[in-house]
């Protein structure tokens, strides 16, 4: 009999089709009454697919007595209660590597957009201000500035590599000194004080909740720019809005927010902020590769009790 897989949220169509060909799947995000659907299938489910937005709570894990594997669509798996899953002997997999380059690209795109005012420039042309007012106010050069990276993991390193090509100096902060060529700064506040750009690229966990707070932003200073391509909750969003409104920092480039897709209107009103709707991995290539890893982890697990990318 085919395994039954509960799919919490959408993944690309080609891989959803592969799931349909191999398993009996239940698309919970499309169910009219998700709770009733869960009750109906709970004893049959052996596999699950989750996403950043459609995660897996401890309550759901505990409601599925025969669950064996959660195949997560995304590199960050903070939306899955991994601790409870592991306690129950459930395997969790994620989708690293395949999205590293595209996510790093968005980090650089946001940095450039804030420094070179590219979004403002686009509006300046389209709204006819160029003709009316003449040249736009000047931006700032990246060359010679310092980027402080919070979290020098796969994505942080890919950002560093790109940033070096733009003539930026790199320093980094994280839980430990990785003994790499970039200087490690043990105190985040100290790193922020040394940085022109504070680039957030670390995973979200209880340890990194509101890691970037009012003190760190103050240390970043009036010429400093915050860029976040990781998770919204790593930054205290209220403190960020206060710092931007008071001119305590120069600007921000944000791909992620505390309560997606609900972005505070205060952020939308600020000219020195560039906003993106969580698009780090949002190109066809990585999204396809991520979804394929989701499928391949399930296939391998149900065939040989092995997985490719456990967390
Ligand atoms: C999302 C992401 O997974 O990989 C991550 O951690 O945040 C994104 O790639 C994507 O939006 C799909 O849920």
Boltz pocket constraint, residues with backbone or C-beta under 6 A from the ligand:
constraints:
  - pocket:
      binder: B
      contacts: [[A, 51], [A, 52], [A, 53], [A, 73], [A, 74], [A, 75], [A, 76], [A, 77], [A, 95], [A, 99], [A, 230], [A, 278], [A, 280], [A, 281]]
      max_distance: 6.0
